[in-house]
Amino acid sequence: MKLLLAAAAILGGLLTASAWAQETRPFEAANGTIDIPVEPLRIVSLHDLSITLPLVEFGATNHVVGSHGRLEEDNIPYIRGAKELYETSFDNTDIKFLGVFNEIDLELIAGLEPDLIIGRSGNDDALLPNLEKLAPTILIDQRGLGFFGALQAVADAAGVLPKYEHLRARYDAQVAEFKRLVPNAANISVAILQPWPDDGYIAASKDYYALSQLLDDVGFTKPAIIAELDKGSLDLSPEFLPEVDADFIVSTYEPLYPDERSPTEIRAAFEKIVPGYCQALHACSNNQHIFLHRTPIYSSSFKSLETAYLQLLTHIAGRSFVPLSK
């Protein structure tokens, strides 16, 4: 966080006219009931994947003036998810790069004269006292609202709720179609596993954003040790790997990250943690270990849900497989 002197001067009382001169309405946020503009035109997003991406998806790109982002290896900033799913980033829009995690530039936000700031509770609470001096600021409780509740809150705040409702209806139809094509989903187990060789463990995920949401909605089961989790994921030491075996296992690769750029590198990472891992896992030894590009199926986005839907239909629907017997 850059608490620069210039920002301090602005935060000291030079509130922007655009933030307060519009017609407002009350909005229920995690940080209380906040009066926000009925039609916000200069939105600042404090998280790319869960706020900026939905705003892009709901057609509000031109109303976003600044966003948190990430850096590629060559230090070029990008908006994760929006870049991969909509080819939208800082270099082809008027959205300004505000910084990476824990380095949000308050001075830059002040200069953008936002009329609405959207952040996440549990992540941006420390910034709230200063942000509230710049513009109406709402924090979204993503975990409490759940996948769709959080998307709906972003759409509602931005004044684009009809677009959310249209995409939600489309997704519900896709879920119904998946159930028609895979009517026995409740008898098929799917585990989401990711190797982290530098730390020597394998992450078993219950919450993997769009992918896990779709898996749950169409009715697939998961290994008991994952289903019983009261948190998003479990870090497993190698000896517990059989506990998370399933009919199908999904792992992801990410081209932007070193050593994770391809299925081959992910397989090598598994092998580094558990030599001979593929023979130890039913799903892998029966060619039922699926590798997917991470960000397109991991994002807070209806397009991410659709990508996961198409990928899982391709890999699971209408094919024979060897069931895991326990």
Summary of the structure (lengths in Angstrom):
residues: 326
radius of gyration: 21.4
end to end distance: 50.7
largest distance: 66.7
contacts: 1074
relative contact order: 0.13
helix: 45%
strand: 20%
